[in-house]
Amino acid sequence: MRAELERLARDRRYEMVFLIENLGRCETNTVRREALEEALDLEKRQEDNYKKMGFEVVRVPAMPVNDRIEIILQNIGPDARVKRTLTCR
């Protein structure tokens, strides 16, 4: 993960990072092995690392998806240029 953060900081494709906050629950499975406490710690470390790399971190609170989308759209503004499209898997 550190190498990816360093690449992002070096390439400066982004100025802002959206940190989607935990929903307050965390179900472990074969992919997600961390419990809620560990997931919250990881969330905090991610925020700290992005800030150290010079990114503006916008926290998106736990709320319905459409409300989260609205927060993101408000932050990127109508004139924002999208440099890369991210897809959810």
Secondary structure, DSSP 8 states (H G I E B T S, - for coil): -HHHHHHHHHHT--SEEEEE---S-----SS----HHHHHHHHHHHHHHHHHTT-EEEEE-SS-HHHHHHHHHHHH-TT----------
